[in-house]
Amino acid sequence: MSLRFSRTLSAQVAGLSLWPLFLFAGAPDPAVNFQACKNRWATCDRARLTLSELTEVTLAEHMRNTSDCRNELVSCDRTRLAPAEAIALAVALHDSNVLDCKEGIGNCDHSRLTRREAGEVTAAEHQRKISDCTDGVSPCDASTLTESERARVGLAQRQRMVSDCRDGLGQCDHATLTRSEAREVSLAERQRNLSDCTNGWDGCDRSKLGRQEAMEVDAAAHARNMTDCTEGRETCDYSVLSPSEAGALAAAERARNYTACLKGRGYCDRSRLTPPEAAAIRAEPGVAPSVGSKP
């Protein structure tokens, strides 16, 4: 067969394989067309919808337009709303604007507020300024605060600074602390350092520990190491175990190894079995050497 003939035949076969697509390209499936109309796709052919489908599509379009209007999208067409829907929309948009103005979010339009609402918004904005200064979360503008409000803000800021000193957060100004506050902060710092050392966390400064505290920290570290060794963690330091602890750990490991060999589950080292243990395993019916075990 010549190369030219082969190419011609391949082209003919390809054309035949696409023929069904050409036949049905102009007549999409009715269900597909229905979904296209519900989703406002360009392929929608409303003329091919049944009466019930057209009703459902029209309802979906109306609900979508109502939603667009509620969300103040440019695609909203208010002329398509029923009178009751238009009233409900106006009420919802007004209430939403009032809430935005009171909370200082969104696009607040003060011109749409009533006189009483404007007064409430002004009061809410003032309280928000006080909170900004008191909480220290946002920039503080104390220019519009009264003398009593500034005093209250100053007290809150000092309390927050003392709290930061106790918790080791923020910028602590030790020089401004009173004698009693300095004692509280010093005690909190000592307790925090003891906690860091006891748990083996970064930030531990052993030079700040008392003799009894150092003993407690060493005991906690020893217990933590024993737990690491018992659970086979890589952080275990076998060199610091006492003879009794090492013996107990070895006994527990021998028991684990025997159970693994006996049950055929887990790592088994048969070379570490005692003669009675090996004999017991050989006598156990149906027990096969475990994977990774030594013969």
Protein Blocks (a to p, Z undefined) as FASTA:
>chain_A
ZZklmmmmmmmmmmmmmmmmmmmmmmccfklmmmmmmnopaklcfklpcfklmmmmmmmm
mmmmmmmmmnopakbcfklpcfklmmmmmmmmmmmmmmmmmnopajddfklpcfklmmmm
mmmmmmmmmmmmmnomaccdfklpcfklmmmmmmmmmmmmmmmmmnopajddfklpcfkl
mmmmmmmmmmmmmmmmmnopahiafklpcfklmmmmmmmmmmmmmmmmmnopakbcfklp
cfklmmmmmmmmmmmmmmmmmnopajddfklpcfklmmmmmmpghiacdehiaZZ
